[in-house]
Amino acid sequence: MVIEQHPALHSLSVEDKLQLSEELCLDALLDAQRNPALLERVQQRLQEYRDEPDSGVSWDDLKGKILSRQKVA
């Protein structure tokens, strides 16, 4: 896993980890614009979501689930 290569990430708060995740996703999307194969995959996943919107979860829902698990643990 990538996190094992960067031990300092373990010390981040849940909120900081989620923020980093959001920033990495945005950075990946910017990279996708320069990588036709990656851009095609992102567009395919978006189309799959549009075809079946109930098959996915929103970022806010996912973030809420992650945060609620951290509060329970």
Secondary structure, DSSP 8 states (H G I E B T S, - for coil): -HHHH-GGGGGS-HHHHHHHHHHHHHHHHHHHHH-HHHHHHHHHHHHHHHH-GGGS--HHHHHHHHHHHHHH-
